[in-house]
Amino acid sequence: MDLQALWLTVRLAAVTTLVLLAVGIPLAWWIVSTRARWRPLVESITTLPLLLPPTVLGFYLLVLLGSRTAFGRAAAHLLGHPLAFSFAGLVVGSVIYSLPFAVQPMTAGFHAVDPAIVDQARLLGAGRLRILREILLPLSARSVLAAATLCFTHTVGEFGVVLMIGGDIPGATRTLSIAIYDQVQDFSYAQANRTSLFLLSISLLALLLLYGHRRSEGIPHV
Amino acid sequence: MSEVRIRHRQGGFVLDAEFSLDGAWTVLFGPSGAGKSTLLRILAGLLAPQEGRITIGGRTLLDTAQGIAVPAGRRSIGFVTQQPALFPHLTVRQNIAFGVRHLSAPARAGRVHEMLHLFGAEALADRGAKNLSGGERQRVALARALAPAPQLLLLDEPLAALDAASAKDILRRLLDFEVRVLYVSHDLAEIWRMPAELVLLDRGRVTATGPLRQVLAADRERLLEQLGS
């Protein structure tokens, strides 16, 4: 097992999950509560990474993060190094790639809260932030947990986007899924098998925890 | 001075109502589909009408002509419906305290205790809101709505799902409380004994107003026929 790649993968998945929760919670609340005409556009853009081939997303991110764009140059100036082919660049790519896995479950969770409960909170003087913090989040805790689990496992298994914007730099951008690719290229099937089994176990374990939690809470399967 | 004038179109339905709310208790009476619940949601600030002016106790809450629309949370209006939407993850005490967070901790605790006492719900204080019976839930919903001392309490058939004894007990406690109430009902027997003003609403329009018994006595036969009793 490539321990360096393992540590990088865990770090990437953890940071990505935290950023996605910080971005996804307000975004999902906005989608659920807004009457803005451009809501469908925002919903479409946040869902797009679900349908887009990872290489297409990776290609555009590579262009965006590179020195040819103002954003890429500004980021390089701030960080002291280009975003592309760096850990920070991987985080940006992973956040965009896994955005639907954060926003979709939380939007569904917020939608499932009885609107009459939210109305009562409004009537009792609660503002949007208090409604989110004290009503929606506690009542949608399972959806937030599901979103976090999906974001983490999805990032752990990411390949296309990571390869496009991060390349294969040991200790900097080589994640476990890229390590498997390298191991197969080297005909090290036994090693590839061990790494693959490890990734499979992580995904299975996360889903078992999620569904086990749902079962213990008595939530019916849809 | 408390006056309501609303004009609101929703699909093919037009609500065009004008009445005053000067009595302590006003009953809004009419058949299903008359627009009672829509009117209450507009008063509460949960629904924005196309045109209207709402003044409660001299304070303008809505004036579409002048672009005034006080948000729901700043209208000082309590709203309790047939299905009390308690916060299920909070205790009874936390539910009642939700709307009085601006008070100091001792004042808040005192207010919560006062409300629990008013509705005979002291024993429920630390119970989870989702573990209550229908009658208990309704008592807590009323206590929560009254805790911030609203200027107006909107009650949309709050006792319809309760047994007669619970309904009578809750109504007695409510009548003792000093608050302006707009009570929605389509149950003649329930409202007959109320010392209230009446606003009759039919297909979105106010058809009669005045002291409850006076209006009802004159219209009793027609109303019974209309309600299918």
Boltz contact constraints between the chains, C-beta under 6 A:
constraints:
  - contact:
      token1: [A, 116]
      token2: [B, 85]
      max_distance: 6.0
  - contact:
      token1: [A, 117]
      token2: [B, 85]
      max_distance: 6.0
  - contact:
      token1: [A, 119]
      token2: [B, 46]
      max_distance: 6.0
  - contact:
      token1: [A, 120]
      token2: [B, 85]
      max_distance: 6.0
  - contact:
      token1: [A, 122]
      token2: [B, 72]
      max_distance: 6.0
  - contact:
      token1: [A, 122]
      token2: [B, 73]
      max_distance: 6.0
  - contact:
      token1: [A, 123]
      token2: [B, 72]
      max_distance: 6.0
  - contact:
      token1: [A, 123]
      token2: [B, 79]
      max_distance: 6.0
  - contact:
      token1: [A, 124]
      token2: [B, 98]
      max_distance: 6.0
  - contact:
      token1: [A, 124]
      token2: [B, 99]
      max_distance: 6.0
  - contact:
      token1: [A, 125]
      token2: [B, 73]
      max_distance: 6.0
  - contact:
      token1: [A, 125]
      token2: [B, 99]
      max_distance: 6.0
  - contact:
      token1: [A, 138]
      token2: [B, 89]
      max_distance: 6.0
